Amino acid sequence: MTIVLCPACEEDHTLGPPSYARWLGPDGVAYCSLHLVNRFGHGEPLVRLEDYEPPPERKPPAPMQEGAPKPKRKRTRSSPKKEEPVDG
């Protein structure tokens, strides 16, 4: 299996790590679903890459067991409160 990453995802990591490319765009470049639709719209036919295989499934996180301690929340520093002038 050849892993092909979406070139648009590789350029911009704001959505997280690059996605696997599964569709062939009309320009001949392989894209993930998001970027194919973003560039060419919903009217383009979907042409699947020949050697595409879905990424291995990730194991979901284990459910919290009853009685187990909850993870501690990270404390954030609050800004000091400003005193308002008193009219008197």
N, C-alpha and C positions, 0 to 999 in steps of 0.2 A: 504494500500500500504506500503510495506517495502522498505525503501530507502537503497540501497546498493551502497557504494562508491568504486571506483576502488582502490585496495590496492597499486598499483604502483603510482597512483596520490597522495595518502595519504602520501607515503614515501617522495616524492619529490615535493615541491610546486613551482618549478621554472616556471611552465606553468600556475600558478594561483591556485585557489581553486580546490579541488578534484572534478573530474567528476563523474557522475552517471555511474555505471557499468550496461551494458545492454547485454553483450555477455558472454557466458560460454566458457571458454578456455578448451583445451583438458586435462589440468591438474586438472580440476574441480573447478577452481577459476574464479570468475566473474571479467571481465575487461571492461574498456571503449573501444571504437573503436580504438583509437590511440595506446593504449598499447597492445591490442590483436594482431594487425597487426605487431607491433614492435617486440613482442616476438615470434610469431609463423608464420609470413609471410602471404601473400595473399592466399596461397593455402589451408588454414584451412577452413572448412565449418563454417558458422555463425550459432551458436545455441543461440537463444534469451532466456534470463531468463524468466521464467514463469510469475512472478509477477511484471515485469518491466512496469513502466508507465513513459512517458517522464516528465521531470521537468516542473513546471508551466512556461508559457511564461512570459518573462519580458516585461514591457511596454517600447517601444522605447522612446528616449528622444524627447521632444517637439521641433518642428522646430523653428529656429530663426525667429522672426517676423520682418517685415520691420520697420526700424526706431529704433529698440531696440538697446541699447548700446552693443557693442561687449565685450566679457569678456577680462579683462586686461591680458596681457602676463606678466609672471613672469620675472623680470629682473635678469640677471646673471652678476656676477662681472667678468670683463675681466682682464686679467693679464696686468701689466704695460708694455708699449712698451719699447724696448731696443733701445738706440741710437746707430747708427752705426758710427764708427770712420770716420772722413773726411780726405781724403788724400789731402795734399796741399802744 
